[in-house]
Amino acid sequence: MKNRREATAIDKPGLLIVDDDPGIVELLRAYGEPWGWAVIAASSLDQALTVVGQAAPAVIVLDWQLPDSDGLASLKALRQRTAVPILMLTVRDQEPDIIRALQVGADDYVVKPFSPGQVLARCGALRRRDRSRSGDASADPRQVQDLLFDRSRRQVRRGSELLDLTALEWDLLTLIAFSPGRVWTRGELLDRIWGDVGEVFERAVDMEMVRLRKKLGDSADRPRYIDTVRGVGYRWRAEARPPEDS
């Protein structure tokens, strides 16, 4: 039988802190454990990948510069192993770094120096959002037109082809595809997909849509999947359009 301390630790959601600065790890541990997290630490990407495979954390806080990797490479490696939310915690405060990290796989971004309370609050929000998104994942796989969605693995296939989507592209695609016919304004997409990550402008939605359409093999002029509603935003076509060569 588990003792009370063991049971409490096991029942808490795991928060993986990937940072080689012991001071930051201990600061987040001091704040995180009273907030109900079971804090796990890794000081390198290699250790983080091992922990992800063994402990299945609910949220990951990731430093950009690790002894064996940098931020974008770390994000890509972690995204190959897990779909759990990742919050970047870094001194890099330039907009191109923030945008690229969100495109590659980060779900949120906080610049050092930071408020530990705010970081923990953001982690809690990421976990709630992730649970609400995956709540019906047991219904997988889900077919939308000729695309097969596996929400538990955050993967999309068209026939035998696995689409190479970033975390941001996955979130954008599933939000639109699972509500065919609904018009999503750029402001709504910013709120639902980008969330509270500082100044992200509506132009970012258009840029992301260009990349997503390219991976879908879609055309803005004669779309099979995503229509542009001029001056408003985007919607998933309620009726499929056959490929041009059919």
Sequence and secondary structure as in RCSB ss.txt:
>XXXX:A:sequence
MKNRREATAIDKPGLLIVDDDPGIVELLRAYGEPWGWAVIAASSLDQALTVVGQAAPAVIVLDWQLPDSDGLASL
KALRQRTAVPILMLTVRDQEPDIIRALQVGADDYVVKPFSPGQVLARCGALRRRDRSRSGDASADPRQVQDLLFD
RSRRQVRRGSELLDLTALEWDLLTLIAFSPGRVWTRGELLDRIWGDVGEVFERAVDMEMVRLRKKLGDSADRPRY
IDTVRGVGYRWRAEARPPEDS
>XXXX:A:secstr
   HHHHHHHHS EEEEE S HHHHHHHHHHHTTTT EEEEESSHHHHHHHHHHH  SEEEEES BTTB HHHHH
HHHHHH  S EEEEES   HHHHHHHHHHT SEEEESS  HHHHHHHHHHHHHHHHHHSTTGGG  EEETTEEEE
TTTTEEEETTEE    HHHHHHHHHHHTSTT EEEHHHHIIIII SSS   HHHHHHHHHHHHHHHT  SSS SS
EEEETTTEEEE SS    TT 
